[in-house]
Amino acid sequence: MTQTKNSPPAEGIWDSYFLHGQSVSGDFMSEDDRLEVLELNQIVHERLDANETPIHVSLDDLINEAETETVRKN
C-alpha cells in the first residue's frame, strides 16, 4: 500500500482487522481462528462499552476459587 498525503495511516488496515474482526487476507487465518478473534473482539468491546477494565487472572487462581466454592456448597 502506497502512503500518500491524503491516505489514511498504514496501520489503519491492522486497526480494522483487530478492532472490527476483518481479515487482511482470506488465507491469513482459518475460519475457526477468525471466529475466535471475532468473539474475543466482541467481549473486549462489551467491556469497553461497560467501562470495565479487563483483568488477568491465573488459571490456578480460578481453579482454587472454584474448588473453594464447591467445598462451601457441600
Contacts in CASP RR format, 6 or more apart in sequence:
PFRMAT RR
TARGET T0000
AUTHOR 0000-0000-0000
METHOD contacts of the structure
MODEL  1
MTQTKNSPPAEGIWDSYFLHGQSVSGDFMSEDDRLEVLELNQIVHERLDA
NETPIHVSLDDLINEAETETVRKN
1 7 0 8 1.000
1 10 0 8 1.000
1 13 0 8 1.000
3 9 0 8 1.000
3 10 0 8 1.000
13 24 0 8 1.000
14 24 0 8 1.000
16 22 0 8 1.000
17 23 0 8 1.000
17 24 0 8 1.000
18 37 0 8 1.000
18 41 0 8 1.000
19 41 0 8 1.000
20 41 0 8 1.000
21 34 0 8 1.000
21 37 0 8 1.000
21 38 0 8 1.000
21 41 0 8 1.000
23 29 0 8 1.000
23 34 0 8 1.000
29 37 0 8 1.000
44 54 0 8 1.000
47 53 0 8 1.000
47 54 0 8 1.000
END
